[in-house]
Amino acid sequence: MFTGLSAFPLTPLRNDAFDETAYAALIGKLVAAGVDSITALGSTGSYLYLDREERRRVALCAVQHAETVPVIVGIGALRTSHVLALAEDAQEAGARAVLLAPVSYQPLTDDDVFGLFEDVTSNLSVPLVVYDNPGTTHVTFTDDLYASIARLPQVASIKIPGVPGVPARAAARVQAIRDAVPAHVTVGVSGDASAATGLNAGCDAWYSVIGGTLPELALAITRAAQHGDTSEAEQLSARLEPLWALFAELGGSYRVVAAIAEQLGLVAPDCLPRPIRGLDAPARARVEAVMTRLQLGAETA
């Protein structure tokens, strides 16, 4: 469950309400593709924009339609009591693991972050993935903080925010994290543009944005790296460079992936939660041009 490709699907909305039909179809697409796990309610899944009942419904829908594929459910929230309630809901829904990012309005100290994970893991009966996402949460993990949290009960994996682009530096970074955490805790790369480099550098998993909408592309990169074909993994990633460039230029992957899913008819138009309005018309035209150039709709046919 904490190796290979973990796909992070959108949580699509229609008229500002959870579109369960579209979401079930997205989950079914991931199952058919053969992903190793599905992470519902990650950042791509808009978790902080949804209330508790909406998140409970998303978790239930994901588990119901995932068949035998393990489902990891995001439980991040501003208050520890809310995180604990969401963890209970996720476990009752049948989640095989939970994903937790320390999110805040007031800046969090390392003691605050450790205390959050200590409180949550002491109440869990399923494994936990530590979600390090400084670009969104504005919380930066040190290796010492990784080490202390990774020794808590139930911690099974750490989702790191990308790796250096130079393979030797990437390998050194992954090894430094491995040296800091217990051997049973896996290391998963995020930041899709650096995923091939991270997997080739020794990361156990790819926690993937594009895997949630274009799983075949992400699986091809993942399987090449798992089979030791580092060159093939890098070449497959390099082919997607125009997509990675859009992520960098248009404020990240969230709006771009939503635009791709909308263009492919996988979700309704305007599927993101307001106040997020998605990409404007010129940006959407750029996304469509890249989709045509890379034939991104071909694998959905």
C-alpha positions in Angstrom: 0.0 0.0 0.0 2.9 2.4 0.6 4.9 1.4 -2.5 4.3 1.9 -6.2 1.8 4.4 -7.5 -0.7 6.1 -5.2 -3.2 8.0 -7.3 -4.7 11.2 -6.0 -8.0 11.9 -7.8 -9.9 15.2 -7.9 -13.1 15.5 -5.8 -15.3 16.9 -8.5 -18.2 19.2 -7.7 -21.3 19.9 -9.8 -23.2 23.1 -8.9 -21.1 23.3 -5.7 -22.1 19.9 -4.5 -20.1 16.6 -4.4 -20.6 14.9 -7.8 -20.7 11.3 -6.6 -21.4 9.8 -10.0 -18.3 11.5 -11.6 -16.2 10.6 -8.6 -17.2 6.9 -8.7 -16.2 6.8 -12.3 -12.8 8.4 -11.5 -12.2 5.7 -8.9 -13.3 3.0 -11.3 -10.8 4.3 -13.9 -8.0 4.0 -11.4 -9.0 0.5 -10.4 -9.1 -0.6 -14.1 -5.7 0.9 -14.7 -4.2 -1.1 -11.8 -2.9 1.6 -9.5 -1.3 0.3 -6.2 -3.4 2.6 -4.0 -5.9 5.5 -4.2 -5.5 8.5 -1.9 -8.9 10.3 -1.5 -9.1 13.8 -0.1 -5.5 14.8 -0.8 -4.7 18.4 -1.9 -5.9 17.4 -5.4 -9.0 16.2 -3.7 -9.8 19.6 -2.2 -10.0 18.3 1.3 -9.8 21.6 3.1 -12.7 23.0 1.1 -15.1 20.3 2.2 -17.0 20.0 5.4 -17.0 16.8 7.5 -20.1 15.3 6.0 -18.9 15.9 2.5 -15.6 14.3 3.4 -17.3 11.3 4.9 -19.3 10.8 1.7 -16.2 11.0 -0.4 -14.4 8.5 1.8 -17.3 6.1 1.6 -17.6 6.5 -2.2 -13.9 5.9 -2.7 -13.9 2.7 -0.6 -17.1 1.4 -2.1 -15.8 1.7 -5.7 -12.1 0.9 -5.1 -12.8 -2.9 -5.0 -9.6 -4.5 -3.7 -7.4 -1.4 -4.2 -6.4 0.1 -0.8 -7.8 3.5 -0.1 -5.9 6.1 1.9 -8.0 9.0 3.1 -6.8 12.5 3.9 -7.8 13.8 7.4 -6.0 17.2 7.6 -7.8 20.0 9.4 -7.0 23.1 11.4 -7.9 21.7 14.8 -6.7 18.5 16.3 -10.2 17.6 17.5 -11.4 17.9 13.9 -8.6 15.7 12.7 -9.5 13.1 15.2 -13.2 13.2 14.1 -12.2 12.9 10.5 -9.9 10.0 11.3 -12.8 8.2 13.0 -15.0 8.8 9.9 -12.2 7.5 7.5 -11.7 4.4 9.5 -15.5 3.7 9.8 -15.7 4.2 6.0 -13.2 1.4 5.5 -10.0 3.4 4.8 -6.9 1.2 4.9 -4.8 4.2 5.9 -5.0 7.9 6.5 -3.0 10.9 5.2 -2.2 13.8 7.5 -0.8 17.2 6.6 -0.3 19.7 9.4 -2.3 22.7 8.2 -2.7 26.0 10.0 -3.6 29.6 10.0 -1.2 30.6 12.8 2.3 29.4 12.2 3.1 26.0 13.8 6.2 25.2 15.8 7.9 21.8 15.5 6.4 21.0 18.9 3.0 21.8 17.6 3.5 19.5 14.6 4.9 16.7 16.6 2.1 17.0 19.1 -0.5 16.8 16.4 0.9 13.5 15.0 1.3 12.2 18.6 -2.3 12.9 19.4 -3.6 11.4 16.2 -1.5 8.3 16.0 -2.4 7.4 19.6 -6.0 7.1 18.5 -5.6 5.3 15.2 -6.1 1.7 14.3 -4.8 2.0 10.7 -1.4 3.2 9.3 -0.7 6.9 8.7 1.1 8.7 5.9 2.9 11.9 6.9 2.1 14.6 4.3 4.9 17.1 3.9 3.6 19.8 1.6 5.2 23.1 2.5 4.0 24.9 -0.6 0.4 24.6 0.6 0.7 24.2 4.4 3.7 26.5 4.9 5.0 24.0 7.4 8.6 22.9 6.7 9.7 19.5 8.1 13.3 19.1 9.2 14.9 15.6 9.1 14.9 15.7 12.9 11.1 16.2 12.8 10.7 13.4 10.3 12.7 11.2 12.6 10.7 11.9 15.7 7.3 11.6 14.0 8.3 8.4 12.1 8.9 6.7 15.4 5.3 7.2 16.5 3.0 4.2 16.3 1.1 3.7 13.1 3.4 5.9 11.0 4.0 3.9 7.8 5.2 6.4 5.1 6.4 9.9 4.5 5.3 11.9 1.4 8.2 14.2 0.6 7.9 17.3 -1.5 10.0 16.4 -4.5 13.8 15.7 -4.8 16.7 17.6 -6.4 16.9 17.3 -10.2 20.4 16.0 -10.3 20.3 12.2 -9.8 23.2 12.0 -7.4 21.8 14.8 -5.2 18.4 13.1 -5.3 19.8 9.8 -4.2 21.7 11.5 -1.4 18.5 13.3 -0.3 16.5 10.1 -0.2 19.3 8.3 1.7 19.4 11.1 4.3 15.7 10.6 5.0 16.1 6.9 5.1 18.9 7.3 7.6 16.6 9.4 9.8 13.5 7.2 9.9 12.9 3.6 10.9 13.4 1.0 8.2 9.7 0.1 8.0 8.7 3.6 7.1 8.6 4.1 3.3 9.5 7.2 1.5 7.2 8.5 -1.2 8.0 11.3 -3.7 5.5 13.9 -4.8 5.9 16.8 -7.2 5.1 15.0 -10.4 7.8 16.6 -12.4 10.5 15.0 -10.2 8.8 11.7 -9.6 10.9 9.7 -12.1 14.1 11.1 -10.5 12.8 10.3 -7.0 11.8 6.8 -7.9 15.1 6.2 -9.6 16.8 7.6 -6.5 15.2 5.0 -4.3 11.8 6.3 -3.3 9.4 3.5 -2.6 6.3 5.3 -3.8 5.0 8.1 -6.0 2.1 10.0 -4.5 0.8 11.3 -7.8 -1.5 14.1 -9.0 -1.6 13.0 -12.6 -2.1 9.4 -11.4 -5.6 10.4 -10.3 -6.6 11.5 -13.8 -4.1 9.9 -16.2 -3.1 6.8 -14.3 -1.7 5.0 -17.4 1.0 7.6 -17.8 1.9 7.6 -14.2 2.0 3.8 -14.0 4.3 3.6 -17.0 6.9 5.8 -15.2 6.4 3.9 -11.9 6.7 0.5 -13.4 9.8 1.4 -15.4 11.5 2.7 -12.2 10.4 -0.4 -10.2 11.9 -2.7 -12.8 15.2 -0.8 -12.7 14.8 0.8 -16.1 15.9 4.2 -15.0 16.5 5.5 -18.5 13.0 4.5 -19.6 11.4 6.2 -16.5 13.3 9.4 -17.2 12.4 9.3 -20.9 8.7 8.8 -20.1 8.8 11.8 -17.7 10.8 13.9 -20.2 8.0 13.3 -22.8 5.6 15.0 -20.3 7.8 18.1 -19.9 5.2 20.4 -21.6 2.8 19.3 -18.9 5.3 19.8 -16.1 5.9 23.3 -17.5 2.2 24.1 -17.3 2.2 23.0 -13.7 5.1 25.4 -13.0 3.7 28.3 -15.0 0.0 28.1 -14.0 0.4 28.0 -10.3 0.7 24.3 -9.7 -1.0 21.1 -10.8 -4.4 21.6 -9.2 -6.1 23.8 -11.8 -4.3 22.2 -14.7 -5.4 18.7 -13.8 -9.0 19.9 -13.2 -8.9 21.5 -16.7 -7.7 18.2 -18.2 -10.4 16.2 -16.5 -13.0 18.7 -17.6 -11.7 18.6 -21.2 -11.8 14.8 -21.2 -15.4 14.8 -20.0 -14.5 13.0 -16.8 -16.0 15.7 -14.6 -18.4 18.6 -15.1 -17.2 22.1 -16.1 -16.3 24.3 -13.1 -15.6 21.3 -10.9 -13.5 23.0 -8.3 -14.8 24.6 -5.1 -15.3 28.3 -5.1 -13.7 30.7 -4.6 -11.3 28.7 -6.9 -12.4 29.4 -10.4 -10.0 27.3 -12.4 -8.1 28.4 -15.4 -9.1 31.3 -17.6 -9.8 30.8 -21.3 -6.2 31.5 -22.5 -4.7 29.1 -20.0 -7.3 26.5 -20.9 -6.3 26.9 -24.5 -2.7 26.2 -23.6 -3.7 23.1 -21.6 -5.7 21.8 -24.6 -2.8 22.4 -26.9 -0.5 20.4 -24.7 -3.1 17.6 -24.4 -3.3 17.5 -28.2 0.5 17.5 -28.6 1.0 14.7 -26.0 -2.2 12.9 -27.0 -3.3 12.9 -23.4 -6.8 11.8 -24.2 -5.6 8.6 -26.0 -5.3 6.5 -22.9 -8.9 7.3 -21.9 -10.4 6.1 -25.2 
